[in-house]
Amino acid sequence: QQQQQQQQQQQPLDIQAYYRSQEEAARNQQLEEIRRREMERAKVVEENRRRHEEEERRRLEQHSVLVARQAIQKVRMATPENFDELRNQVEETLMQELPKCGTQAERIREESNQLVEQAQQRIDGIKEMRRKEEDRRTEEERSKKEQEENTKRLMAELAELAGKAEKDVERLKEAGAPFVDLQGKDMGRGEALDAGRAVDEAGKCAKDACKACTEFIVTNRNVLEQGLLLQPTTCEPPQEEKEETEEAKTVTVEAREELLRLQVRVQECFKLLISTSMTAKVVRDKAVKRASAAMVFDKRGDIFDKYDKDRDGFLNQKELCAYAKSEFSVVLPPEAQQRILGRLGGEAAAIPKDLFQKMRMAVGIVREEEASKERRRLAEERRKLLEEKKAALQADISKVTDSLEEVEKEVIHAEGQVRGLHVEDLTQAEKVAEAVKEGHNQVEETKSEIVTVRSRISELNKDVDPALQSFVVLESRRLEVKTNGYATRLTAVETLISRARAFLVREEELAMERLKTDVLKAAKAHVKAKKLSVEDCFNAMDNDRDGFVGKGDFINFAESLEGCDFESERLERLFQHLAGEGQALISQEAFLRHIIVYYRVVKETLLTSEMDIKDGKTFRRVDVDEVIAVHEGPQKDDNLGIMRVRGHAVKDGTHGWATAVGNTGGIFLEEGVGECTFEVVEEVPLTLDFEPEGSDKVRMLAVGERLHILEWDKKHEASGVTRLKVKVVNSEDSGWATKMLPDETRLLRLLWQKPS
């Protein structure tokens, strides 16, 4: 009870204490809020003060930067005259303002250095340009003085040359005075020639002098023009230079006028030279012609006096004929004599001396008339001769044409003989061999006739008169065209014959292959039925045991085969086919290559030394796809119930017995038919010798070509490749080819033919 009472008394006291603590906490919180606000207010004031100070500092810094840059910009536009002063101003400004630039002081200093350096380079460039301009002006002045001196010297030389030309022209005028002033009157031929020579000599000197003037002007034209032209200036010269320029202009104008005067003097010299020379030449030629004409007239008078035997001043008929015969080498016909004497001699029939020239012309006309008559006579004889030659040629051409007609008949006959060979399938044509033989004989005869005709056409062009050459060429061309047409038709006939002959060869080859297949099939059946080896079969034919079989032994063996009936003639051709062209014997190796049957390994088996597996020794295992050449068998092993064959592996030549069929019927060796054939799967060279390198190459074997085996696998130890000796199918090419590379890449693929 006491505890309850104490708790009841204590409870009001705890409530009061709680309220007091809450009030105290609220007052403390209010005081804390007031202090926080005061601190924030003081912080804002301090922040505003700092911002104001920063803005003021930045304003002063920007002002100092602006002042410094303004001073620096002045240097950018400086000239050589005020550059040093402006640079000093920049240094003073930077000393005052850089401390106020704050963080930009370093950048302002860099800008100042860069701009001052650029300004220094620009000022240096300006100074260099001014120096060069000054040097150029100095050089121009020196060059101008040299040009002026050269111009004065050249002008003096030209004046001297012009004076010499004028003097030479004056001498020419003096030499040509007899021609120009007197027009060559009363001058003899010798006098005119002497005066002409004097004019020529003076004219040559004057011409050389004038030519020297023009050559001097042409040679020195550039120097004179440069000296007489004022060079324009690019800038305004000083007053003193202006005065010098005006003075130079005056001198230049005077020099140019002097040059023009000199050129006019030279031109006048040329005019006088040409006019005097031409006038003197014309007058001289006239004087010479007059003198020559007088000499000719005097000479004609002498000729007249020569034939005027009676010295009466006239030429009678006899004297006229003597003149014509002696001077013109012509005998005047009587009618011509009467005509000339009648026209020129009048009633007196005598020609006076003053008509001598007309008489001379009349005699010349008579001579030409007689010559014309002779030319017409010769032309007529020539025409008749050409007609005779042309007639003879036409006769020869007609004979050639007749021969061509015979050739055409022969060509038609040849075309008719091979008409049956036009069919695409010659197996449908009848008597192909007979048509080929007859057609060939006809073609050869016709070709011989064509050769003869062409020879006769060539003979037509020999020793032909040039006047008939075009006629002969035209006729020969016509005949050649016809001959070529017949030759073309004959070529078509030959093409048909060649096609038919190739067909016959193929047919013969196919027939021989069929006969070969039948004979070898019968021989293999004989070997199998008699349980002989292929060696025993060959020995049965080889009566003298020399390793070779002759034609008679082969035919006897083939005819003895059971169930076979072969013609002896066909067997003879087969023997020659197997032996080879020009061979009289078949070797054992060649015979075995045809009669041996090849088996392909389809399942691994063993090569053993004996027929009986138990008694035999194992040589090696034969792998799948290996080829075995079988010499004997297959024979049945009655103990094991398997079929065995004896042969050798073509891969390495290992001889032995192998299982062909197992006792449960499983196939180990698969028989092939026909000759073993390989197909080219990658291009490979066909070489004459076994060596793959250094051997002469027959040709490259193309992909897809097929090859018959002559000798089986032979490994080349040095290179590691496997080689075969082969013969290309449907070709005479044979040699060695690589079958497999060292990495077992096959270049040739075996085409295996199973029995049907």
Residue pairs with C-beta under 8 A, 6 or more apart in sequence:
57 102
58 102
60 100
61 100
61 101
61 102
61 103
61 104
63 100
64 97
64 98
64 100
64 101
65 97
65 101
65 104
65 108
67 93
67 97
68 93
68 94
68 97
68 98
68 101
68 108
68 112
69 108
69 111
71 89
71 90
71 93
71 94
72 90
72 108
72 111
72 112
72 115
72 116
73 115
74 86
74 89
74 90
75 83
75 86
75 87
75 90
75 115
75 116
75 119
76 115
76 118
76 119
78 86
78 87
78 119
78 123
79 123
79 126
80 123
80 126
80 127
80 130
83 119
83 120
83 123
87 116
87 119
90 112
90 116
94 108
94 109
94 112
98 105
98 108
98 109
99 105
101 108
140 231
144 231
144 248
147 223
147 226
147 227
148 227
148 251
150 223
150 227
151 223
151 224
151 227
151 228
151 255
152 255
154 216
154 220
154 223
154 224
154 227
155 224
155 255
155 258
155 259
155 262
157 216
158 213
158 216
158 217
158 259
158 262
159 262
161 209
161 212
161 213
161 216
162 213
162 262
162 265
162 266
162 269
164 209
164 212
165 206
165 209
165 210
165 212
165 213
165 265
165 266
165 269
166 265
166 269
167 209
168 202
168 205
168 206
168 208
168 209
168 210
169 206
169 209
169 210
169 269
169 272
169 273
169 276
171 202
171 205
171 206
172 199
172 202
172 203
172 205
172 206
172 272
172 273
172 276
172 277
173 180
173 272
173 276
174 202
175 195
175 198
175 199
175 201
175 202
175 280
176 199
176 202
176 276
176 277
176 279
176 280
178 184
178 187
178 195
179 195
179 199
179 279
179 280
179 283
179 284
180 276
180 279
180 280
180 283
183 283
184 192
184 283
184 284
184 286
184 287
187 195
187 287
187 291
188 291
189 287
189 288
189 291
189 292
189 295
191 287
192 284
192 287
192 288
192 291
193 284
193 288
195 280
195 284
196 280
196 281
196 284
196 288
199 276
199 277
199 280
199 281
199 284
203 273
203 276
203 277
203 280
206 269
206 273
207 273
209 269
210 266
210 269
210 270
210 273
213 266
213 269
214 266
217 224
217 263
217 266
224 259
227 252
227 255
228 252
228 255
228 256
228 259
229 252
230 245
230 248
230 249
230 252
233 245
237 245
300 356
300 357
300 360
301 353
301 356
303 323
303 327
303 356
304 315
304 353
304 356
305 311
307 315
307 319
307 322
307 323
307 326
308 314
308 315
308 319
308 353
309 319
310 316
312 350
313 352
313 353
314 345
314 348
314 350
314 351
314 352
314 353
315 323
315 350
315 351
315 356
315 359
316 349
316 350
317 337
317 341
317 349
320 332
320 337
320 340
320 341
320 351
320 359
320 363
321 331
321 332
321 337
323 359
323 363
324 330
324 331
324 332
324 363
324 366
324 367
325 331
325 332
327 360
327 363
328 363
328 364
328 367
329 367
330 363
330 366
330 367
330 370
332 340
332 363
332 366
333 366
333 370
336 366
336 369
339 362
340 351
340 359
340 362
340 363
340 366
341 349
341 350
341 351
342 349
343 362
344 351
344 355
344 358
344 359
344 362
345 351
351 359
386 465
386 467
386 468
389 465
389 468
390 468
390 471
393 460
393 464
393 468
393 471
393 472
393 475
396 456
396 459
396 460
397 460
397 475
397 479
399 456
400 453
400 456
400 457
400 460
400 479
401 479
403 449
403 452
403 453
403 456
404 453
404 479
404 482
404 483
404 486
406 449
407 446
407 449
407 450
407 453
407 483
407 486
408 486
410 442
410 445
410 446
410 449
411 446
411 486
411 489
411 490
411 493
413 442
414 439
414 442
414 443
414 446
414 490
414 493
415 489
415 493
417 435
417 438
417 439
417 442
418 435
418 436
418 439
418 493
418 496
418 497
418 500
420 429
420 430
420 431
420 432
420 435
421 429
421 432
421 435
421 436
421 439
421 496
421 497
421 499
421 500
422 496
423 429
426 432
426 499
426 500
426 503
429 435
429 500
432 500
432 503
432 504
433 504
435 500
436 497
436 500
436 501
436 504
439 493
439 496
439 497
440 497
443 490
443 493
443 494
443 497
446 486
446 490
447 490
450 483
450 486
450 487
450 490
453 479
453 483
454 480
454 483
457 476
457 479
457 480
457 483
460 472
460 475
460 476
461 472
461 473
461 476
464 472
512 573
512 574
512 577
515 566
515 570
515 571
515 574
516 574
516 577
516 578
516 594
517 674
518 564
518 566
519 558
519 561
519 564
519 566
519 571
519 574
520 594
520 595
522 558
522 561
522 562
522 563
522 564
523 537
523 557
523 558
523 561
523 595
524 595
524 597
525 561
525 562
526 532
526 537
526 561
526 562
527 533
527 534
527 536
527 537
527 595
529 562
531 635
532 540
532 632
533 631
533 632
533 646
534 592
534 595
534 596
534 631
534 632
535 588
535 592
535 631
537 595
538 549
538 588
538 591
538 592
538 595
539 545
540 557
541 549
541 553
541 554
541 556
541 557
541 591
542 548
542 549
542 553
542 588
543 553
547 587
547 588
548 585
548 586
548 587
548 588
549 557
549 585
549 586
549 588
549 591
550 584
550 585
551 572
551 575
551 576
551 584
554 571
554 575
554 578
554 586
555 568
555 571
555 572
555 575
558 564
558 566
558 571
558 574
559 566
559 568
559 571
575 586
576 583
578 586
578 590
578 591
578 594
579 585
579 586
579 590
592 631
593 710
596 629
596 630
596 631
596 647
597 629
597 630
597 671
597 672
598 627
598 628
598 629
598 630
598 650
598 671
598 672
598 676
599 627
599 628
599 630
599 645
599 647
599 660
599 669
599 670
599 671
599 672
600 625
600 626
600 627
600 628
600 669
600 670
600 672
600 750
600 752
601 622
601 623
601 624
601 625
601 626
601 627
601 628
601 668
601 669
601 670
602 624
602 667
602 668
602 669
602 670
603 624
603 666
603 667
603 668
604 621
604 622
604 623
604 624
604 668
605 621
605 622
605 658
605 659
605 668
605 669
606 613
606 618
606 619
606 620
606 621
606 622
606 658
606 659
607 618
607 619
607 620
607 621
607 622
607 649
607 654
607 655
607 656
607 657
607 658
608 616
608 617
608 618
608 619
608 656
608 657
608 658
609 616
609 617
609 618
609 619
609 656
609 657
610 616
610 617
610 657
611 635
611 637
611 644
611 646
611 657
612 637
612 639
613 637
613 640
613 657
613 659
614 639
616 656
616 657
619 654
619 655
619 656
620 654
622 628
622 649
622 658
625 750
626 649
626 650
626 651
627 649
627 650
627 651
627 676
627 712
627 750
628 645
628 647
628 648
628 649
628 650
628 658
628 669
629 647
629 648
629 650
629 712
630 645
630 646
630 647
631 646
631 647
631 648
632 645
632 646
632 647
633 643
633 644
633 645
633 646
633 647
633 660
634 643
634 644
634 645
634 660
634 661
635 643
635 644
635 645
636 642
636 643
636 644
637 643
637 644
640 663
641 663
642 659
642 660
642 661
642 662
642 663
643 659
643 660
643 661
644 657
644 658
644 659
644 660
645 657
645 658
645 660
645 669
646 655
646 656
646 657
647 655
647 656
647 658
648 654
648 655
648 656
650 712
650 713
651 712
651 713
652 713
658 668
658 669
659 668
659 669
660 667
660 668
660 669
660 671
661 667
661 668
661 669
662 668
670 752
670 754
671 754
671 755
672 752
672 753
672 754
672 755
673 753
673 754
673 755
673 756
674 753
675 708
675 709
676 708
676 709
676 750
677 706
677 707
677 708
677 709
677 729
677 750
677 751
677 753
678 706
678 707
678 709
678 724
678 726
678 739
678 748
678 749
678 750
678 751
679 704
679 705
679 706
679 707
679 748
679 749
679 751
680 701
680 702
680 703
680 704
680 705
680 706
680 707
680 747
680 748
681 703
681 746
681 747
681 748
681 749
682 703
682 747
683 700
683 701
683 702
683 703
684 700
684 701
684 737
684 738
684 747
684 748
685 697
685 698
685 699
685 700
685 701
685 737
685 738
686 697
686 698
686 699
686 700
686 701
686 726
686 728
686 733
686 734
686 735
686 736
686 737
687 695
687 696
687 697
687 698
687 735
687 736
687 737
688 695
688 696
688 697
688 698
688 735
688 736
689 695
689 696
689 735
689 736
690 714
690 716
690 723
690 725
690 736
691 716
692 716
692 719
692 721
692 723
692 736
692 738
693 719
695 736
698 733
698 734
698 735
699 733
701 707
701 728
701 737
705 728
705 729
706 728
706 729
706 751
707 724
707 726
707 727
707 728
707 729
707 737
707 748
708 726
708 727
708 728
708 729
709 724
709 725
709 726
710 725
710 726
710 727
710 734
711 724
711 725
712 724
713 722
713 723
713 724
713 739
714 722
714 723
714 724
714 725
715 721
715 722
715 723
716 722
716 723
719 742
720 741
720 742
721 738
721 739
721 740
721 741
721 742
722 738
722 739
722 740
723 736
723 737
723 738
723 739
724 736
724 737
724 739
724 748
725 734
725 735
725 736
726 734
726 735
726 736
726 737
727 733
727 734
728 734
737 747
737 748
738 747
738 748
739 746
739 747
739 748
740 746
740 747
740 748
741 747
